[in-house]
Amino acid sequence: MTDSQTVDIAALDWPTKANILSEALPFMRRFAGKTFVIKYGGHAMGNEALADVFARDVVLLKQVGINPVIVHGGGPQIGKMLDRLKIQSQFIDGLRITDEATVEIVEMVLAGSINKQLVGAINRAGGLAVGLSGKDANLITARRLTRTKVDPDSHIEKVLDLGFVGEPESVNVEVLNVFCRLQHYSSHRPDRHRHQGRDLQYQCRYRCRRNRRGAERHSAAAADRCGGRAR
């Protein structure tokens, strides 16, 4: 679905809304009380109007009894900030090589900007959102991520140094469930948590997987570079 094809339910007339809701009612009953983990990718955040529609949809999910837990990205926004600061990025297999300077920028963009923008959008839409990071209440523990690559000439497998890049090892889902029971929304930044005293950056998809495995959840959706389409 492209941006131009995105349907804003709030802009529809009442008969159309009633028809949509009547068709959705069986699903509302089926998933009432369940937790949905929603990945909201950085590429989907570039359109402000689409972000507002997303926020209203999240509020609607809560109103029909579903507990939305949002895991957001921010790769493009991090890239833009690094460019502004003239910090060159390097990638290996889609993973950003992260040194100490870069990981500080990652936290600044995700925690200080994107997370709060998303929380604000949901609250403006009538919700009650809370923004969390992996550091809050030890929500996430992570381990350092390693990758290997075979040299095409020598055929020797080499270990790639990704710097401070990690992957989640465990999620304290009781922290999430507390907010769900309090009728709050949870929004998380998948940027970094500490491992052996060091901060690690990790990607949204890893956090989403861990949340899905442990939380009181039933389903998950993703909004990413596919024009905000669930996939």
JORAQUI-V659556 format. One record per helix or strand. SS is the DSSP state (alpha for helix, beta for strand). FROM is the first residue (numbers start at 1). TO is the last residue. If there is no record, write none. Layout:
BEGIN
ss->[SS	SS]
from->[FROM	FROM]
to->[TO	TO]
END
This chain:
BEGIN
ss->[alpha	alpha	alpha	beta	alpha	alpha	beta	alpha	beta	beta	beta	alpha	beta	alpha	beta	beta	beta	beta	beta	alpha	beta	beta	beta	alpha	beta	beta]
from->[3	9	14	35	42	48	67	75	91	95	98	100	129	136	140	147	157	163	165	173	185	192	198	204	219	230]
to->[5	11	31	40	46	63	72	84	92	96	98	124	133	138	144	150	160	163	171	181	189	195	201	214	223	230]
END
